[in-house]
Amino acid sequence: MSWHILGVGALGSLWATRLARAGVPVRIILRSSQRLADYQRAGGLTLSEVGESSLHAIPAELPEANTSIQRLLVACKAYDAEAAIARLAPRLANNCEILLLQNGLGSQQAIAERWPQARCIFVSSTEGAYREGPLQVVFAGRGQNWLGDPNGGSAPVWLDELDRAGIPQIWSTDIVARLWRKLALNCAINPLTVLHDCRNGDLLQYREQLAALCQELGTLLEANGQAPAATDLQDEVLRVIEATAANYSSMYQDVRLGRRTEIAYLLGHACRSADALGVAVPLLHDLHDRLRKRLSLRGLPTD
């Protein structure tokens, strides 16, 4: 069965090139005729890994192609994912599988609700990658990929294909808890790097602010029934900051490059969840408001 990959940003390209290199059937879906023409001129996707580059001429197509889709990896940004899948809806086979590789929370649930005939598998990744050009991806750091079905069920047999492709994977029986944990980490770190205009490591001088945010985030996680995800949250935030001290957060990079952020699926989702549960999170609301003002000043969307 062929993999279809929608969204050839950093992580989508990383998955596509590794699957293709392992001989796993894969096709990429590009959003426009211009993008398809650019791709064909380039001859494929280029993967740079440990100082070496390789070109992968992966078959590419437009959303309007007429082939059926049985397994779809969606690697678009959270704010684009649902609309991108909607363009493919006539091609989705009954009982197809949709793997959702988005930051934050909210987009995955909306997609699962809209296409109940599909098995939606949520993915949380800590792998590092960035694009050097529109069709060039650099594998920047080994990490892990957790996959899981929020509705339960057994692990799919095609996890063996990920192993063969060198894509690290763990099947999680509680993927929502893992996504909540990652959301909390992102809410504690990413917005502050934008507001303080700094690398991750510079946040260590704001330990009291981090501690207070982690306290509120922990309360929110517990109210959402995710108490295990709140365990030692502050300690992990500090570990992540120290381990990535020289890096700029993804949100910082989006703002610097004038790109839309995923604020609505990170801080926005946290604040909406707190309000729905009647949980007081004044620091998170203040952080959300200040970040939206900063985005507005930069001429960027605030949702």
Secondary structure, 3 states (H helix, E strand, C coil): CCEEEECCCHHHHHHHHHHHHCCCCEEEECCCHHHHHHHHHHCCEEEEECCEEEEECCCEECCCCCCCEEEEEECCCHHHHHHHHHHHHHHEEEEEEEEECCCCCCHHHHHHHHCCCCEEEEEEECCEEEEEECCEEEEEECCCEEEECCCCCCCCCCHHHHHHCCCCCEECCCHHHHHHHHHHHHHHHHHHHHHCCCCHHHHHHHHHHHHHHHHHHHHHHHHCCCHHHHCCHHHHHHHHHHHCCCCCCHHHHHHHCCCCCCHHHCHHHHHHHHHHHCCCCHHHHHHHHHHHHHHHHCCCCCC
